[in-house]
Amino acid sequence: MFEGKIKIKGAFRMKIAVIGTGYVGLIQSVGLSKLGFDCFGIDIDENKIKMLNAGKSPIWEDKLEEILKKHNGKNLKFTTNFGVIEECDAVFICVGTPQSSDGTADLKYIFAAAEGVKPYLKKNAVVVIKSTVPVGTNRKVSKILEGCNCDVVSNPEFLKEGSAIDDFFNTDRVVLGFEDNTKHEARDSMMNIYSYFYEKKTKFVITDWESAELIKYASNSFLAVKISFVNEIARLCDTVGADIKDVTKGMGYDRRIGEHFLNAGLGYGGSCFPKDVNALVKQFEENKLEAKIIASADEVNLGLIDNFFDRILKKLKNPEGKNIALFGVAFKPNTDDLRESRAVELINKLLKKKANVSCFDYVDGALKNAEELLGNKIKICKTVKETAKEADVIIIATEYSQFNDEDWGAIAERVNTKLIFDGRNILDKNKVVKYGFEYFGIGR
Ligand SMILES: NC(=O)c1ccc[n+]([C@@H]2O[C@H](COP(=O)([O-])OP(=O)(O)OC[C@H]3O[C@@H](n4cnc5c(N)ncnc54)[C@H](O)[C@@H]3O)[C@@H](O)[C@H]2O)c1
């Protein structure tokens, strides 16, 4: 993470408003305040703003609360009052773009945010769309803001939940989409805001609105394709007796392929990949094109949970009344976010079969959210050992490498049945087999 103080170059110390204090907006306002800008985090959710003003983060990310506490009330303020935008040189829009029932991105929050800021924009302000939006959205927002003498810039976000603060300060690239007639003031503002990244030689892609919008969807969908591709190979591994771990190791050493995103498992979840893949497929359809590869990635991904669940059922026979120990509830490690979590999908399937489910996650916020979501239908546990007590099966649902370092000897003593379904291929099979566990991974 960036430590110390940065000198902001350029003519002025800007005031920046960030609309939305969710995973993207909060990291953006907190990150920019650490870089020395004067920031306002604005949200329509009064409870979030109340919490933030008390120095508490509504979401959990490593290092987030520490920076929040340091800048809160000083050069970082939170409010529901859009009026503060009158003072601001730049306004980042970071509201949600969830999936509509037809698979397209729902832009109602984007348009409402644009309408919300419109009355307060000062001359030459720059409105930056950070949310993930389909091609054409920056143009639509620009239409809404006609007559405001402001500029709209596309600046998609690439942070990963679980490492969001580090990603903010060490992003791989900054993408900026301008219009041909974007005023030089707006270009200067953007370079001023991103001067820290420019100086540390981060790669910049300066392009048009449409390309910037598409870079985000193409990136997420490419990663989704990579995951689904590996999961497809894993199915063949299961049938022919190959080990997907060795197959992907051999693939990943090829620098053209790369080692990342080659883990077979329960597939992708979370608030971004599923909706972004679908929204991109819809953008093809709207343009009378067919996204064959991208659509298949989604199809493969959807089948993974059912396949995994069927394998568990085959082994357990009737899960009714059986004790299930679920290791991991969030959609990925080091986050409290349960949106589109594969673990939650599994829990719901198990509850439908009247199984008793106990869960554990290393992030307390994830367990708190699970409790809020599922109430007393599940048992929330503070340790893996507590979760494993009298378990008939242990299921690993979130990709925490720490599960491998747990005391599997002690866990073996607590369970009813020494049976593991590792949905993330995280465990060293030999290690658990040594303690008498029967082990089932994915493609192993
Ligand atoms: N979460 C991620 O990892 C991630 C990464 C990259 C990009 N994105 C994209 O960033 C966008 C935001 O995602 P998120 O996960 O931060 O969403 P989120 O749901 O966590 O946060 C959205 C926030 O916007 C607020 N909001 C909605 N309408 C508003 C309005 N009119 N005025 C002010 N505030 C308003 C909501 O109350 C909420 O706090 C989405 O387009 C998403 O696809 C997300």
The ligand as an SDF file (V2000), in Angstrom:
LIG
                    3D

 44 48  0  0  0  0  0  0  0  0999 V2000
  -17.5560   -4.5880   -6.0870 N   0  0  0  0  0  0  0  0  0  0  0  0
  -16.5410   -4.7450   -6.9120 C   0  0  0  0  0  0  0  0  0  0  0  0
  -15.6310   -5.5430   -6.6850 O   0  0  0  0  0  0  0  0  0  0  0  0
  -16.4520   -3.9200   -8.1730 C   0  0  0  0  0  0  0  0  0  0  0  0
  -15.2320   -3.8410   -8.8620 C   0  0  0  0  0  0  0  0  0  0  0  0
  -15.1740   -3.0810  -10.0260 C   0  0  0  0  0  0  0  0  0  0  0  0
  -16.3060   -2.4390  -10.4940 C   0  0  0  0  0  0  0  0  0  0  0  0
  -17.4780   -2.5520   -9.8110 N   0  0  0  0  0  0  0  0  0  0  0  0
  -18.6430   -1.8250  -10.3290 C   0  0  0  0  0  0  0  0  0  0  0  0
  -18.7860   -0.6280   -9.5400 O   0  0  0  0  0  0  0  0  0  0  0  0
  -20.1710   -0.3050   -9.3680 C   0  0  0  0  0  0  0  0  0  0  0  0
  -20.5120   -0.2230   -7.8840 C   0  0  0  0  0  0  0  0  0  0  0  0
  -20.3330   -1.5060   -7.3100 O   0  0  0  0  0  0  0  0  0  0  0  0
  -20.3180   -1.7030   -5.7230 P   0  0  0  0  0  0  0  0  0  0  0  0
  -19.9550   -3.1350   -5.4970 O   0  0  0  0  0  0  0  0  0  0  0  0
  -19.5130   -0.6380   -5.0910 O   0  0  0  0  0  0  0  0  0  0  0  0
  -21.8580   -1.4580   -5.3930 O   0  0  0  0  0  0  0  0  0  0  0  0
  -22.5250   -1.3320   -3.9630 P   0  0  0  0  0  0  0  0  0  0  0  0
  -23.8890   -1.8790   -4.0980 O   0  0  0  0  0  0  0  0  0  0  0  0
  -21.6230   -1.8980   -2.9020 O   0  0  0  0  0  0  0  0  0  0  0  0
  -22.5980    0.2440   -3.6890 O   0  0  0  0  0  0  0  0  0  0  0  0
  -23.4180    1.1040   -4.3990 C   0  0  0  0  0  0  0  0  0  0  0  0
  -23.7590    2.2870   -3.4790 C   0  0  0  0  0  0  0  0  0  0  0  0
  -24.3990    3.3060   -4.2410 O   0  0  0  0  0  0  0  0  0  0  0  0
  -25.4170    3.8800   -3.4450 C   0  0  0  0  0  0  0  0  0  0  0  0
  -26.3650    4.5760   -4.3200 N   0  0  0  0  0  0  0  0  0  0  0  0
  -27.2900    4.0710   -5.1710 C   0  0  0  0  0  0  0  0  0  0  0  0
  -27.9320    5.0430   -5.8190 N   0  0  0  0  0  0  0  0  0  0  0  0
  -27.4140    6.2130   -5.3920 C   0  0  0  0  0  0  0  0  0  0  0  0
  -27.6490    7.5750   -5.6930 C   0  0  0  0  0  0  0  0  0  0  0  0
  -28.5630    7.9460   -6.5960 N   0  0  0  0  0  0  0  0  0  0  0  0
  -26.9400    8.5040   -5.0570 N   0  0  0  0  0  0  0  0  0  0  0  0
  -26.0010    8.1740   -4.1440 C   0  0  0  0  0  0  0  0  0  0  0  0
  -25.7090    6.8920   -3.8190 N   0  0  0  0  0  0  0  0  0  0  0  0
  -26.4070    5.9220   -4.4270 C   0  0  0  0  0  0  0  0  0  0  0  0
  -26.0050    2.7040   -2.7000 C   0  0  0  0  0  0  0  0  0  0  0  0
  -26.7330    3.1110   -1.5750 O   0  0  0  0  0  0  0  0  0  0  0  0
  -24.7240    1.9240   -2.3620 C   0  0  0  0  0  0  0  0  0  0  0  0
  -24.1800    2.3340   -1.1140 O   0  0  0  0  0  0  0  0  0  0  0  0
  -20.9350   -1.3710  -10.1520 C   0  0  0  0  0  0  0  0  0  0  0  0
  -21.1500   -0.9120  -11.4440 O   0  0  0  0  0  0  0  0  0  0  0  0
  -19.9630   -2.5410  -10.1750 C   0  0  0  0  0  0  0  0  0  0  0  0
  -20.1860   -3.3980  -11.2710 O   0  0  0  0  0  0  0  0  0  0  0  0
  -17.5760   -3.2510   -8.6560 C   0  0  0  0  0  0  0  0  0  0  0  0
  1  2  1  0
  2  3  2  0
  2  4  1  0
  4  5  1  0
  4 44  2  0
  5  6  2  0
  6  7  1  0
  7  8  2  0
  8  9  1  0
  8 44  1  0
  9 10  1  0
  9 42  1  0
 10 11  1  0
 11 12  1  0
 11 40  1  0
 12 13  1  0
 13 14  1  0
 14 15  2  0
 14 16  1  0
 14 17  1  0
 17 18  1  0
 18 19  2  0
 18 20  1  0
 18 21  1  0
 21 22  1  0
 22 23  1  0
 23 24  1  0
 23 38  1  0
 24 25  1  0
 25 26  1  0
 25 36  1  0
 26 27  1  0
 26 35  1  0
 27 28  2  0
 28 29  1  0
 29 30  1  0
 29 35  2  0
 30 31  1  0
 30 32  2  0
 32 33  1  0
 33 34  2  0
 34 35  1  0
 36 37  1  0
 36 38  1  0
 38 39  1  0
 40 41  1  0
 40 42  1  0
 42 43  1  0
M  CHG  2   8   1  16  -1
M  END
$$$$
